[in-house]
Amino acid sequence: MPKTKNKTSAMLQVEEAKGERLELLIPRLINTVGLSKAADELGISKSSMNYWCMKLGIVRQVVALVPGERVEIRGKHLI
């Protein structure tokens, strides 16, 4: 995965504090605790979280399932 250019100073500070690249950290947090709590954990607003996702190319999708349906997610970095 190529390094993302032009991260803001706030993004770099969070990466330094958390010891992990945001491209991996943000999706993991959103999937485990949700967007609002993930933003709180990183010390940023929800609108900043949305902006960071857009800037870093992180795609968020909501899926509604009927009872009995399942979703399988495949990717290089499984959470």
C-alpha positions as a Markdown table, in Angstrom:
| # | Residue | x | y | z |
|---|---|---|---|---|
| 1 | Met | 0.0 | 0.0 | 0.0 |
| 2 | Pro | 1.5 | 3.3 | -1.0 |
| 3 | Lys | 2.0 | 6.0 | 1.7 |
| 4 | Thr | -0.6 | 8.6 | 1.7 |
| 5 | Lys | 0.7 | 12.1 | 0.9 |
| 6 | Asn | -0.1 | 15.3 | 2.7 |
| 7 | Lys | -1.3 | 14.1 | 6.1 |
| 8 | Thr | -2.1 | 17.0 | 8.4 |
| 9 | Ser | 0.0 | 17.7 | 11.5 |
| 10 | Ala | -3.0 | 16.5 | 13.6 |
| 11 | Met | -3.0 | 13.2 | 11.7 |
| 12 | Leu | 0.7 | 12.8 | 12.2 |
| 13 | Gln | 0.4 | 13.5 | 15.9 |
| 14 | Val | -2.4 | 10.8 | 16.3 |
| 15 | Glu | -0.2 | 8.3 | 14.4 |
| 16 | Glu | 2.7 | 9.1 | 16.7 |
| 17 | Ala | 0.6 | 8.8 | 19.8 |
| 18 | Lys | -1.1 | 5.6 | 18.8 |
| 19 | Gly | 1.9 | 4.0 | 17.2 |
| 20 | Glu | 0.0 | 2.9 | 14.1 |
| 21 | Arg | -0.8 | 4.2 | 10.7 |
| 22 | Leu | -4.2 | 5.8 | 10.4 |
| 23 | Glu | -5.0 | 3.8 | 7.3 |
| 24 | Leu | -5.1 | 0.7 | 9.5 |
| 25 | Leu | -6.2 | 2.2 | 12.8 |
| 26 | Ile | -9.3 | 4.1 | 11.7 |
| 27 | Pro | -11.1 | 1.2 | 10.0 |
| 28 | Arg | -10.4 | -1.1 | 13.0 |
| 29 | Leu | -11.8 | 1.5 | 15.4 |
| 30 | Ile | -14.8 | 2.3 | 13.4 |
| 31 | Asn | -15.6 | -1.4 | 13.0 |
| 32 | Thr | -15.2 | -2.2 | 16.6 |
| 33 | Val | -16.7 | 0.9 | 18.4 |
| 34 | Gly | -18.4 | 2.9 | 15.7 |
| 35 | Leu | -17.5 | 6.3 | 14.2 |
| 36 | Ser | -18.5 | 8.5 | 17.1 |
| 37 | Lys | -16.5 | 6.6 | 19.7 |
| 38 | Ala | -13.6 | 6.1 | 17.3 |
| 39 | Ala | -13.4 | 9.9 | 16.9 |
| 40 | Asp | -13.6 | 10.4 | 20.7 |
| 41 | Glu | -10.8 | 7.8 | 21.2 |
| 42 | Leu | -8.6 | 9.7 | 18.7 |
| 43 | Gly | -9.5 | 13.1 | 20.2 |
| 44 | Ile | -11.1 | 14.5 | 17.1 |
| 45 | Ser | -14.6 | 15.5 | 16.0 |
| 46 | Lys | -16.9 | 13.3 | 14.0 |
| 47 | Ser | -16.6 | 15.8 | 11.0 |
| 48 | Ser | -12.8 | 15.5 | 11.3 |
| 49 | Met | -13.1 | 11.7 | 11.3 |
| 50 | Asn | -15.2 | 11.9 | 8.1 |
| 51 | Tyr | -12.7 | 14.2 | 6.5 |
| 52 | Trp | -9.8 | 11.9 | 7.5 |
| 53 | Cys | -11.6 | 8.9 | 6.0 |
| 54 | Met | -12.1 | 10.8 | 2.8 |
| 55 | Lys | -8.5 | 12.1 | 2.7 |
| 56 | Leu | -7.1 | 8.6 | 3.4 |
| 57 | Gly | -9.3 | 6.8 | 0.9 |
| 58 | Ile | -11.1 | 4.8 | 3.7 |
| 59 | Val | -14.5 | 3.7 | 2.4 |
| 60 | Arg | -17.4 | 3.3 | 4.8 |
| 61 | Gln | -20.6 | 1.5 | 3.8 |
| 62 | Val | -23.7 | 0.5 | 5.7 |
| 63 | Val | -25.4 | -2.7 | 4.9 |
| 64 | Ala | -28.9 | -3.6 | 6.0 |
| 65 | Leu | -29.7 | -7.3 | 6.2 |
| 66 | Val | -32.9 | -9.3 | 6.5 |
| 67 | Pro | -33.0 | -11.9 | 9.2 |
| 68 | Gly | -30.8 | -14.9 | 8.2 |
| 69 | Glu | -28.6 | -13.0 | 5.7 |
| 70 | Arg | -24.9 | -12.7 | 6.2 |
| 71 | Val | -22.1 | -10.5 | 4.9 |
| 72 | Glu | -18.6 | -11.7 | 4.2 |
| 73 | Ile | -15.8 | -9.2 | 3.9 |
| 74 | Arg | -12.6 | -10.2 | 2.2 |
| 75 | Gly | -9.5 | -8.1 | 2.0 |
| 76 | Lys | -5.8 | -7.9 | 2.4 |
| 77 | His | -6.0 | -6.6 | 6.0 |
| 78 | Leu | -8.6 | -8.5 | 7.9 |
| 79 | Ile | -9.7 | -7.1 | 11.3 |
